[in-house]
Structures are given as C-alpha cells and as structure tokens.
Amino acid sequence: MAVQPLQRDSSQPAAVPAPAAAPNKAEAPARAPAKDAPPAQDPAPQGQGEGLVARFKADPRKYILSGAGLLLALFAGYQGIHWLVAGRYEITTDNAYIRADIATIAPKVQGYVEHVHVTDNQAVKAGDLLVTLEVADYATRVSEAAAALQQSIAAQAQARAGVAAAEANVETATAQIAAQRDRLVQAKASAAAAEADATLAANDLERYTELAGKGHYPKASLDAAATKAQAARASLDQSKAGITTAQSELSVAEANYHRAQEDLASAKAAVAGADAQVEAAQARVDAAKLDATRTELRAPFDGVVANRVVAEGQLLSPGQQTMSIVPVSDAYIVANFKETQVERMRAGQEVDIHVDAYPDLKVTGTLDSIAPATGGQFSLIPMDTATGNFTKIVQRVPVRVKISDEALATGLMRPGLSVEATVIAKGVDG
C-alpha cells in the first residue's frame, strides 16, 4: 500500500521547529565550499612555523651556532676578498699627527706696545699688521743719525779740499825743482866760463911776467895782467859758489816736493777716512730707519693667530714671543711607520687619512717624502746599541704626507690632531 503524504490544513499555523544545538568543531562534518566563497587557506604552513618555534624553544643553541657560523663565514669571505683586492697593498699606522710650520712672532727691537691689531683665532693674510710699537724714540734716532751724516759729509768736503791744496803744492814743488835745476845748469856754465877766463888770464900773466923779466914788456901792463888774472880767479870762485847755492836750493826744492807728496798722501787718507765716516753715518741712518720700520710686526704668511700673549702697554724685548701664526692651509702629516713597513713606500703614492676628531670626514693625501733617518737618531740622547745588555726595538721612520687641497680648504686640518694614515702601496713589489 502506498504511503500518502500528509496533507496539512493551510488554515492552521505550522509548528516552529526547535533550534538545533551547535555542532562540536571536532564533530562537525566538513562543508562543501560555496560557489562564490574564496578558497580556504592551507593550514599546513602555520603548523610548520609552530613546529619550528617549538623546535627552537626546545634546542636554541643549534640555531644560534648555525647563524653565527653563517655570519662568520660571510665575514671571513668579505675580509678575504678585501685583502686580495686592496688589503694586501695597505700599510697603516696610527702613530701619525698633523703638523705645520708654525711661526713665532717676536720683535727685533725693544719698545712699548702701542696697539694690538688682532685677536685669538683670527685669520690673517701675509703682510697684515699684527702689533705696533711706539715709534717716537726711533724717529729721534733717525734725526740724530741724519745730522751726523750731514756732519760727515761736510768733513768729507773739507778733506777733498785739502787734497786739492796738496796737489797744488806738489805741482809748485815740481816747478821749483825744475827752476832750480835750470839755475844749477846756468851756474855750472858760468863757472866753466869763469874757469876758462881765469886760465887764460893766468897764462897771460905768466907769459907777460917772463917777457917783462927780459925787458920786452912794460911793467905797467904786467900789473894790469896780474889784476885781470886775479879778477878772473875771483869770478871763478863766485861761479863755483853759485853752483853750490843752486845745488842747495835744488835740494830744498826736492825736499819741498817730497813734503808736498806726503801732504797729498795724508790728504787722500783723510778723504778716505771722511768717505768711511760718511758711509758709517749713512749706515746708521739706514739702521735707524730700519729699526723704525721694525716697530710694526706683520704676518709672514697666511694663517690663523694663536697663543697671543701680548697686551697694549707691555714692554717687549727683542726676541720676546708675542703670538704664533699657524698656516692651517699649509698643514701636512708626519706619520711614523715601523722600519718593517717602509719597504714598498714610494713618493707619490696615495694615502687614506682618518682624522680622529672627524670620523665621518674623508681625507686623502699623497706620500711626499721619507725621512733619511729614523726618529731615534734625532733624539736628545741617541740610542747606543754597543752595550752588553741589548734589546732589539723596532724603530720608527718619519714619513711626510701632503694633505689634499680639498681637505685643507675645509680649515679643519689643525696641527696636533691625531690621524691614522694608510699608504696604498699598490703596484710595488715587496
């Protein structure tokens, strides 16, 4: 017999079914996903992560050691590549400092400070005025030296006039000598003539006397011949006396000539002394003017004022320090490398510089020169190894490094700062 479906009366309300209890998650059957619902995520990865965390919590040392080993291997590989590419060419020392040829400003003359034109840490240019000393005392010295110079010039002119007078006296003495020599010649000629007349008169007297004895010549004429012979002898004696006088006058003229020569030499010596006095007076004038200019202390080169220890009104002595000028733009580095490091160093090699004061500043330089001796050779007491107790000590060789212009332009390369210098000795075999 067939089952007939139950017919409900539409006029009676349908019975409300009781709410079903929520199914247990463990017992709930899997539902088919809806057509438009997103695909369900695989819960397996979440389960694996939870497993790793559980395993890490169970034994953490294994994973820490593995990570540390991996980092160590990466670090060793990086260091090996760096050493192969660049590290084997680098020669480094931290015994290095920035240096500069600092000038100490000191006066050359004594004086009171009138004005100080600069302050500490002020940048100056070559020739800028730094300190002015009182110049009044030195201006007075200039005037005094100038007056002494004029006096020396007057003495020089007087000495030169004396030379002219002495030269005139020499010329006069020379003329006198010539005249006296002419007179001597004339006297000798007169004496020769008088001697001839005396001889002739004596011969005539002798002949007339012989004739008068024989009665052939009158006695009156004989007396006249005797008188004539006597007069001739007197004239001869007078001529000889004239020769003696002329010779004496010539000797006097020659003596006057020699005296005039000595006076001329003395006058010339006086002129030389006067010239020397003029030169000395001129030198004193120049020295006084130079001292007057030295009352101004100026900067010898571009730099920065430091260690200023001078004040207005202070009395300065020659050589007393007033301040220092630091040429920051001309700074350089002196790096003291070990003697075992300088084998591959050459002038012109690139140098990497790390300044301790500015760790983020990149500074480069160039190897300028290597010292001809170790630093120990220039110490106050050089090391003497000729002793019984000998301990070998590695010596340091000073190396001068030129800082790049870009780094110097920053004005940060202050002398005295500590640096670490690394020379790139690439291309040089050991």
NUFIGU-339319 format. One record per residue: x, y negated, z negated of N, C-alpha, C, O, CB in turn; residue in one letter. Coordinates in steps of 0.1 Angstrom, whole numbers, plus 5000, padded with zeros to 4 digits. Glycine has a CB too. Layout:
<torzas>
XYZXYZXYZXYZXYZA
...
</torzas>
This chain:
<torzas>
500950125000500050005000500949885000501849874992499050004988M
500649795008501449675010501249574999500149554994501249615023A
502449514996502449414985501949284991502549235000503749394977V
500949224985500449094990501048984981501149004969498949094989Q
501448874987501948764979500948704971499748704974502548664988P
501348654960500448594950500048454955500848364958501048584936L
498648444956498148314960497848234948497148264939496848334969Q
498448104949498248014938497247904942497047864953499547944934R
496447874931495447764934496147634934496847594924494347774923D
495947564944496647434946496147334936496747224934496447384960S
494947364931494347264922495047274908494947174900492847284920S
495747384905496447404892497847364893498547394903496247544887Q
498447284883499847244884500747364883500547464876500147144873P
501847344890502847464890503647454877503847354871503847454902A
504047574872504747584860506247534862506847574872504747724854A
506747454853508147394854509047504848508947554837508347264845V
510047544856511047644852511947594841512247474841511847694864P
512347674832513247634821514647604826515147684835513347734810A
515347504821516747474826517747594823517747654812517347344819P
518447624833519447734832520647684824521047574825519847784845A
521147774816522447744808523547724818523647794828522747854798A
524447634814525647604822526547724823526847784812526447484817A
526947764835527747884836529147864830529647744831527847934850P
529747964825531147954820532047944832531948004842531448074811N
533147854830534147834841534747964844535047984856535147734837K
535048044835535648174838534748264845535248344853536248234825A
533448254842532548354848531848294860531148374867531548394838E
531948164863531248104874531848164887533048164889531347954874A
530848204896531348254909531848144917531448024916530248334916P
532748174926533248074935532148034945531548114951534448124942A
532047904946531047854955531747824969532847784970530447724950R
530847834979531347804992531447654993530547584989530447865003A
532447604999532647465001531547405010531147465020534047425006P
531147285007530247225016530847195029532047185031529647095009A
529947165038530347145052531147015053532247015060529247135062K
530746915046531446785047532346755036532946645035530346675048D
532546845026533346825015534846835019535146915028533046925003A
535846765012537246775016537746905011537246965002538046665009P
538846955018539347085014539947085001540646984997540447125025P
539847184993540347194980541847204980542347284988539647314972A
542547134970544047144969544447274963543747324955544547024961Q
545647314968546147444963546747414949547647334948547247504972D
546247484939546847454925548147524923548647514912545847504915P
548647584933549947664931551047574927551847604918550247744943A
551347454935552447364931552447324917553447314910552547254940P
551247284912551047244898551447354889552047324878549647194895Q
551247464893551647574884553147604885553747634874550947704889G
553747584897555247594897555947484889556847514882555647594912Q
555447354890556047254883555947274868556947254860555347114886G
554747324864554647354850555547474846556047474834553247394846E
555847554856556847664853558247614851558947664843556747774864G
558647514860559947464859560147384846561147404840560247364871L
559147314843559247234830559347334818560147314809558047144828V
558547444820558647544809560047604808560547624797557647644811A
560547634820561947694820562947604815563947644808562247744834R
562847464819563847364815563747354800564847334793563547224822F
562547354794562447344780563047464773563547454762560947324776K
562847574780563347704774564947704773565447744763562847824781A
565647654785567147664785567547534793567847544805567647794793D
567647414786568047294793569547284797569847214806567747174785P
570447354790571847344793572247384807573147324813572647424783R
571547484812571847534825571647424836572447414845570947654829K
570547354835570247254845571147124843571547064852568747214844Y
571447094830572346974828573747004833574346914839572446944812I
574247124831575547164836575547164851576547124857576047294830L
574447214857574347214872574447074877575147044887573147284876S
573646984871573646844876574946774874575446704883572546764869G
575546804862576846744860577946794870578746724875577346764846A
577846924873578746974883578546914896579546894904578647124883G
577346894900577046834913577546694914578246654924575546834916L
577346614903577846474903579446474903580046394910577346404891L
580046564896581446574895582046614909583046564913581946674885L
581346704916581746744929581646624939582546604947580946864935A
580546554938580346434947581446324944582046264953578946374945L
581746304931582746204927584146244932584846164937582746184912F
584446374930585746424934585846414950586946384955585946574930A
584746444957584846434971585046284976585746254985583546484977G
584346194969584446054972585946004969586545934977583445964964Y
586446044958587746004954588846064964589745994967588146044940Q
588546184968589546244977589446174991590546154997589146394979G
588346144996588246065008588845935007589545885016586746055013I
588545864996589145734994590645734993591345644999588545664981H
591145834986592645844985593245874999594245825002593045954976W
592545955007593045995020593045875029593945855037592246105026L
591945795029591845685038592545555033593245495041590345645039V
592545525020593145405016593945415003594945345001592045295013A
593545504994594145504981595645534981596345484973593445604973G
596045624990597545654990598345544995599645544994597745774999R
597745435001598545325005598545204995599245104997598045275019Y
597745224984597645114975598645124963598845234958596245114969E
599345014960600245004949599844904940599744784943601744974954I
599444934928598744844919599544824906600244914901597344904915T
599444704901599944674887599044574881598444484888601444614888T
598844584868598144474860599044384853598544294846597144544851D
600344394855601344304849601544194859602644184865602644384845N
600544114861600644004871599943884866598843894859600044054885A
600443764869599843644864599943534875600843534883600543594851Y
599043444874599043324884600043224878600143194866597643264885I
600943174887601943084884601842954893601142964903603343144885R
602442854889602542724897603742654892604142664881601242644895A
604342574901605542494898605042364891604842254898606342464911D
604842364878604242254871605342154869606442184865603642304857I
604942024871605941914870605641844857604441804854605841814881A
606641814849606541744836606841594839607941564844607541794825T
605941504836606141364839606841294827606241304816604741294843I
607941234830608741164819609341044825609741044837609841264813A
609440934817610040814822611640824823612240904816609740694814P
612140744832613640734833614240614825615440604824614040724848K
613340524821613740404813612940404801611940464799613540274822V
613440324791612740304778611840184779612040084786613740284767Q
610640204773609740094773608440134766608140244763609440044787G
607640024763606340044756605240074767605340014778605939924748Y
604340164764603340194774602340084774601740044764602540334770V
602140024786601139914788599739974791598739914786601639824799E
599740074799598340124803598540274808599540304815597740044814H
597540354804597540494809596340504819595140474815597340594797V
596540544831595540534842594840664844593840664852596240494854H
595140774837594540904840594040964827594540924816595440994847V
593141064828592741134816593041284818593541324829591241114813T
592741364808593041504809592141564819590941524821592741574795D
592741664827592041744837591541664848590541704855590841814830N
592141544851591741464862592641504874593841524873591941314859Q
591941514886592641544898593241424904592641314904591641604909A
594541434908595341314913595941354926596141474929596341274903V
596241254934596941274947598441224945598741154936596241194958K
599241274954600641234954600741074955600141014964601441304965A
601541014946601740874946600740794937600840674936601640824960G
599740864931598740794923599440744910600340814905597540884919D
599140624905599740574893599140644881597940654879599440414893L
600140684872599740764860599940674848598940664840600540884859L
601040614846601340534834602140414838603040414847602240624823V
601840304831602640174834603240134821602640124811601640064839T
604540104822605340054811605439894812605239844823606740114810L
605739834801605939684801607139654809608239714808606139634787E
607039554819608039524828608739394826609739364833607439524842V
608339324815608939184813610439194810611139114816608239124801A
610839294802612239304799613039334812614139274813612539414789D
612539414820613339444832613239334842614239324850612739574838Y
612239254843612239134851613339034847613938974855610839064851A
613539024834614538934829615938984833616838914836614438924813T
616039114832617339174836617639154851618739134855617339324833R
616539154859616739134873617238994875618138964884615439154881V
616638894868617038754870618538734865619238664872616138664862S
618838794854620238784849621238844859622238784862620338854836E
620938954865621739024874621838934887622938934893621339164878A
620838874891620838784903621738664901622438624910619438744907A
621638604889622538494886624038534886624838464891622238434872A
624338654880625738704880626138724895627338714898625838834872A
625238774903625538794917625938664924626938654931624438854925L
625238554921625538424927626838374923627638314930624438324924Q
627138394910628538354904629638434911630638374914628538374889Q
629438554914630438644920630638594935631738604940630038794920S
629538554941629638514955630438384956631238364965628238484961I
630238294946631038164945632538194943633338134950630538074934A
632838294934634238324932634738394944635938374947634338424920A
633938464952634438524964634838414974635838424981633438614970Q
633938314975634238204985635538124981636338094989633138104985A
635738104968636938044963638238124966639238074970636838014948Q
638138254964639238344967639538344982640738344986638938484963A
638538334991638738335005639438195009640238195018637438355013R
639038085002639737965005641137965001642037915008639037844997A
641438034990642838054986643638134996644838104998642938124972G
643038225002643738305013644038215025645138215031642838415018V
643038125028643338025039644437935036645337905045642037945043A
644537885024645637795020646937875020647937815024645437745006A
646937995015648238075015648638105029649838105032647938205007A
647738125038648138155052648738025058649638035066646938195061E
648137905055648737775059650137755054651037715061647837655055A
650337795041651737785035652737875042653837835044651637815020N
652237995046653138085053653538025067654638035071652438225055V
652537965073652837905086653837785085654737775093651537855093E
653637705074654537595072655937645069656937595074654037505060T
656037745061657337805057658037865070659237855071657237915047A
657237925078657737975091658337865099659437875105656738055099T
657637755100658137635108659337575102660337545109657037535109A
659437575089660537525082661837605085662937555087660337505067Q
661637735085662737825088663237805102664437805104662237975086I
662337785111662737765125663537635126664537625133661537765134A
663037525119663737395120665137405113666037355118662837285113A
665237475102666437485095667437565104668637545104666337555082Q
666937665110667837745119668337655131669537675135667137865125R
667537565136667937475146669037375141670037355147666737395152D
668837335129669737245123671137315120672137255122669237185109R
671037435116672237515114673037535127674237515128671937655108L
672337555138672937575151673637445155674737435160671937615162V
672837325153673437195156674637165148675637115153672337095154Q
674637195135675737175126676937255131678037205130675437205112A
676737375134677837465139678437405152679637415154677337605141K
677537355161678037295173678837165170679937145176676937265183A
678337085161679136965157680437005151681436935153678336875147S
680437105143681637145136682637195147683837175146681437255126A
682137265157683037315167683637195175684837195178682337405177A
682837095178683336975185684336905176685436855181682236885189A
684036885163684936815154686236895153687336835152684336795141A
686137025153687437105152688237085165689537085164687037255150E
687637075176688337055189689036925188690236905192687437075201A
688236815184688836685183690036685173691036615175687836575179D
689836755162690936755152692136825157693236775154690436825139A
691936925164693136995170693836915180695036905181692637135177T
693036845189693636755199694336645192695436605197692536705208L
693736585182694436475175695736515168696736445168693536405165A
695736635162696936685156698036715166699136685163696536815148A
697636765177698636795188699236665193700436655195698036875199N
698336565195698836435200699736375189700836315193697636335203D
699436385177700236325166701636395166702636325164699636335153L
701636525168702836595168703736555180704936535178702636745168E
703136545191703836505203704336365202705536335206703036525215R
703536275197703936135196705036115186705936035187702736045193Y
704936195175705936185165707336225170708336165167705636275153T
707336335179708536375185709136275195710336245195708336515192E
708236215202708636105212709135985204710135925208707536075221L
708435945193708835835186710235855180711035755178707835795175A
710535975176711836005170712935985180714135955177711936145164G
712636005193713635995203713635845208714435815217713336085214K
712635765203712635625207711835605220711935495226714035575209G
711135705224710335685237708835645234708135625243710335815244H
708535635222707135605219707135505207707835515198706235735215Y
706235395208706335295198705735345185704835435185705535175203P
706235295174705835335161704435295158703735365151706735275150K
704035175164702635135161701635235167700635265161702334995167A
701935275179701035375185701035505177700035585176701435405199S
702235535171702235665163701335655151700735755147703735685159L
701335535145700435515133698935535138698135595130700635375127D
698635485150697235495154696935645157695835685154697035415167A
697835725162697635865165697435935152696636035151698835925173A
698235895142698135965129696735935123696136025117699235915119A
696235805124694935775119693835855126692935895120694635625120T
694035865139693035935147692936085143691936145142693335925163K
694136145141694136285136693536305123692836395120695636335136A
693736205114693136215101691636195102690836265095693736105092Q
691136105110689736095112689136215118688036255114689435965121A
689836275127689236405133689136515123688136585122690136455145A
690136525114690136625103688936595094688236685089691436625095R
688736465091687636425082686236465089685336515082687636275079A
686136435102684936465109684736615109683536665108685036415123S
685736695110685636845110685136885096684336975095687036905113L
685736825085685236865072683836835070683036905064686136795061D
683436715076682036675074681036775082680036805077681836535080Q
681536815094680736915102680537045094679537105094681336935116S
681737095088681637215080680737205068679937295065683037255076K
680737085062679837055051678337065056677437105049680136925044A
678137005068676837005074676337155076675137185074676736935087G
677237235080676937375082676437445069675437515068678037455088I
677237415059676937465045675537415041674737495035677937425035T
675337285043674037235039672837295047671837325041673937075041T
673037315060672037375068671737515064670637555064672437365083A
672837585061672637725056671837735043670937815041673937795054Q
672137635034671437625021669937595023669037655017672037525012S
669737495032668337465035667537575042666337595039668237335044E
668237655050667637775056667237875046666237945047668537835067L
668237895036667937995025666737945017665838025014669138005016S
666637815015665437765007664137785015663137825010665637615004V
664237755028663037775037662637925037661437955037663337725051A
663638015038663238155038662638195024661738275024664538245041E
663238145013662638175000661238115000660338184994663438104989A
661037995005659637945005658738035014657538055010659637805011N
659238085024658438175033658038305025656938345026659238215046Y
659038365018658738485010657738454999656838534996659938545004H
657838334993656938294983655538274989654538314983657338164976R
655438215000654138195007653538335010652338355010654338115019A
654338435015653838565018653338635005652238695005655038655024Q
654038614994653538674981652238604977651238674972654538654970E
652138474979650938404975649738444984648638464980651038244977D
650038474997649038525006648538655002647338685002649538525021L
649438744998649038884994648238874981647238944980650338964991A
648638784972647838764960646438714963645538754956648638674950S
646438614972645138564976644238664982643038674979645238444985A
644838754990644038864996643538954986642439004986644838935007K
644438984976644039074965642839014957641939074952645139104956A
642938874955641838804948640538814956639538834950642238664946A
640638804969639438824977638938964976637638984975639838794992V
639839064976639339204974638639214961637539284960640439304976A
639239154950638639164937637239094937636339134931639539104927G
637238974944635938904944634838984952633738984948636138764951A
635339044963634339134970633839244961632639274962635039194983D
634739304954634339414945633339354934632339424931635539474938A
633639234929632739174919631339154925630339164919633339044914Q
631339104938630039084944629339214946628139224944630339014958V
630039324950629339444952628839504939627739554938630339554958E
629639484928629139534915627939454910627039504905630339514905A
628039314913626839234909625639274917624539274911627139084911A
625839304930624739344938624139484933622939504933625139354953Q
625039574929624639694924623839684911622839744909625839794921A
624239584902623539564890622139504893621139534887624239464881R
622039424904620739364908619839484913618639494909620939254919V
620439564921619639684926619139774915618039824915620439754937D
620139794905619739884894618639824885617739894881620939914885A
618739694883617739624876616339624883615339654876618139474873A
616339614896615139624904614639764903613339784902615339574918K
615539864904615039994904614440034890613440104889616240094907L
615139984879614540004866613139944865612239994858615539954855D
613039824871611739754871610639844878609539844873611839614877A
611039904889610039994896609740124888608740184889610540024910T
610740164880610540284872609640264860609440364853611940334868R
609140144858608140134848606840184852605840184844608039984844T
606740224864605440284869605740434872606540474880604940214882E
604940514865605140664866603940714875602840684873605040734852L
604340774886603440814897603440974898604441034894603740754910R
602341024904602241164906603141214917603141154928600841204909A
603941314915604941364926604241434937604741444948606041444920P
603041494934602341574944600841584939600541544928602941714946F
600041644948598641664944598541764933599241864933597841704957D
597641744924597441834913596441784903595641694906598741864906G
596441844891595541814880596341774868597341844865594541934877V
595941674861596541624849596341724838595141764836596141484845V
597341764830597241854819598241814808599241754811597441994823A
597941854796598841834785599241684783600441654782600041924786N
598341594784598641454783598841414768598041444760597441364788R
600041364765600441334751600941194750601841164742601541434746V
600441104758600840964758599640874755598540904759601540924771V
599940764748598940664745599440524747600640504747598440684730A
598540434749598940294751599640234738599140264727597740204755E
600640164741601440104729602540194724603340154716600540074718G
602640314729603640404725605040374731605040334743603240554728Q
606040384723607440364728607940494734608040594727608340304717L
608340484747608840604754610340594756610840484759608040624767L
610940704754612440704757612640784770611740854774613140774745S
613740764776614040834789613940984787614641034778615440794795P
613241054795613141194794612041244785611841364784614341254790G
611341154778610241194769609041234777608541164786609941084759Q
608441354774607341404781606041324778605741284767607041554777Q
605341294789604041224788602841304792601841304785604041094797T
603041384802601941474807602541574817603741564820600741394813M
601741664822602141754832601141754844599941724842602141904826S
601641774856600841784868600841924873601941974876601341684879I
599641984873599542124877599142134892598042094895598642204868V
599942184901599542194915598642314917599142424922600742204924P
597342304914596442414915596342464929596242584932595042384910V
596442374939596242414953597542484958597542534969596042294961S
598642484951599842554955600142664945601342704944601042454955D
599142724939599442834929599842964937599542974948598242854920A
600543044930600943174935600943274924600643244912602343164942Y
601143404927601143514918602543574917603143594927600043614922I
602943604904604143684902603643814896603143814884605143604893V
603843924904603444054899604644134896605544144905602544124910A
604744194885605844274880605544424883604944484875606244244865N
606144474894605944614897607044694891608144644889605844634912F
606744824889607744914885608744934896608444924908607145044880K
610044964892611044984902610745104911611245114922612345004895E
609945194906609545314915608345274924607945364932609145424906T
607845154924606745114933607145034944606345014954605745044925Q
608344974945608744874955609344934967609644864976609644774949V
609345064968610045134979609345094993610045075003610045284978E
608045094993607245075005606744925007605944905016606145165006R
607244844998606744704999607544625009608744635010606844634985M
606844545017607444465027606744325027605644315023607344525041R
607544225030606944085031605844085042606044145053608043985034A
604744015039603644005049602544105047601544095053604244025062G
602744205038601644305035600444235028600644145020602244415027Q
599344285030598144235024598044275009598544385006596844285032E
597544195001597444214987595944184982595444074985598444134979V
595344284976594044264970594244214955595044274948593144384971D
593544114952593744044938592444054931591444004936594243904940I
592544104919591344094910591744004898592644034890591044244905H
591043894897591243804886590343844874589143854876590943654891V
590943864863590243904851589143804847588043844842591143924839D
589443674849588443574845587243564854586143524850589143434845A
587443614867586343604876586243744883586643764894586543494887Y
585543844876585543974881584743994894585044084902584944074871P
583843904897583043914909583643834921583043834932581643864907D
584743764919585343684929586343774937587243834931586043564923L
586143774950587043854959588143764963587943664970586243914971K
589443804960590543724963591543804970591843924967591243664950V
592143754981593143824989594443734989594443614986592643855003T
595543804992596743734993597743805003597343905009597443714980G
598943755003600043815012601243825004601643734996600243725024T
601943935005603243954998604243865004604543875016603744104999L
604743764996605643665001607143715000607843705010605443534993D
607543754989608943794987609143884975608243894966609843674986S
610243954975610544044964611843994957612843954964610744194969I
611843984944613043924937614244014940614244134942612743924922A
615443944940616644014943617244094931618144174933617743914947P
616644084919617044154907615844174899614744114900618144074900A
615944264889614844294880614744184870615644104868615144434873T
613644174863613444074854614344084842614643984836612044074849G
614844204839615744214827617044144829617744114820615944354824G
617444124842618744064845618743914841619743854839619144084859Q
617543854840617443714838617043684823616643574820616443644847F
616943784815616643764801617743704794618843694798616243904795S
617443654782618443584774619643674770620743634771617843524761L
619343794767620343894764620144014774619244104771620343944749I
620744024785620544134795620844264788621744274780621344114807P
620144364792620344504787621644554791622044554802619144594791M
622344614781623644674783623544824781623244874770624744614773D
623644904792623445044791624745114788624745244786622945094804T
625845044786627145114783627345134768628245084762628345024788A
626345204762626345234748626145374746625745454755625245154741T
626445424734626345564731624845614731624545724736626945594718G
623945534726622545564725621845504737621445384737621945524711N
621645584747621045534759619645594761619445714760621845574772F
618645504763617245544766616845484779616845354780616345504755T
616545564789616145504802614745434801613845494797616145614813K
614745314806613445234806613245194820614145144827613545114796I
612045214825611645174838611645024839610944954832610245234842V
612344974849612544824850611344774859610744844866613844794856Q
611144644857610144574865610744474875611744404872609144494856R
610244474887610744394898609744284900608644314905611144474910V
610044154898609044044901608844034916609744034924609543914896P
607544034920607144014934606243894935605243884928606344144939V
606543804944605743684946604743704957605043754968606743564950R
603543674953602343684962601743554965601443474956601243784955V
601543524978600843404982599343424982598843514988601443364996K
598643334975597243344975596643274987597143184992596643264962I
595543334992594943285004594343145002594043104991593743375008S
594343065013593842925012592342925008591942825001593942855026D
591543015011590143015007590043024992589242954986589443135014E
590843114986590843124972591342994965590842954955591643244967A
592442944970592942824964592042704965591942614957594342784971L
591242704976590242594978589142594967588542484965589642604992A
588942704961587942704951588342634938587542594930587642854947T
589642614936590142544924590142634912590342584901589442424922G
589842764913589742854902591042924899591142984888588642954904L
592042914908593342984905594242904896595142834900594043004919M
593842914883594542834873595842914868595743034865593642804861R
596942844867598142914863598042974849597442914840599342824863P
598543094847598443164834597443264834597443354825598243064824G
596443274843595443374843595943514846596943524855594243334853L
595443614840595843744843595143804855593943774856595643844830S
595843874863595243934875595744074876596744114870595643844888V
595144144885595544284889595844284904594944254912594444394885E
597044304908597444294922597644434928598244524922598744214923A
597044454940597144584947597744554961597144494969595744654948T
598944604963599544584976599144704985599144814982601144584975V
598744664997598344765008599544795016599844715025597144705016I
600244905013601444935020601145035031601945125033602445005010A
600145005039599745095050600745075061601144965065598345065054K
601145185068601945175079603445185076604345185085601745055087G
603845195063605245205059605445345053604745385043605545095048V
606345415059606645555054607445545041608145445039607445635064D
607345645032608045645020609545665022610245665012607545745011G
</torzas>
